[in-house]
Amino acid sequence: MIGKILLAIICLIVLFGGAHLLIMDGITGLRTEAVTQAEVVTTDPAVTTADVTLDHELWRDDITFVTSITSSLSESPAATAYDSDTLALTISALAEDSTRTLTIRYTIEREDTIMQALGPFLVVGIFGLIFAAIGYGIWHDRKRR
């Protein structure tokens, strides 16, 4: 009996160990959405950074969720900092003494209240159902003997 339980646990680890990231990406995809925002930004002489106030809170307050920043000028802007209190995104690598339109694409939490409430519990629910099915199978097997 213990051997069957250990085998089931090993199978789950092998089966879901590699798929864990896919499951988490899927849940993140359910809880988030991409937003595009355009802003006109002017830099002064000898200034190559600018702060842009985002319309929405950045997902997990993490600048890695700024997926792209494009400029109307030939420059390669990059997000370097984010202030979650003011929603200010600091963008660097801008040409000095110029005016341009920046198009910022970033990830926010979906404004669907059901997903906001259920999102954190999805992983627990998925793995809980799997373990409940295994437990039921073991209980049912013992009951037949």
Secondary structure, DSSP 8 states (H G I E B T S, - for coil): -HHHHHHHHHHHHHHHHTTHHHHHHHHHHHHEEEEEEEEEEE--TT---EEEE-SS--GGG-GGGEEEEEESSS---EEEEEETTTTEEEEES--SS-EEEEEEEEEEE---HHHHHHGGGHHHHHHHHHHHHHHHHHHHHHHH-
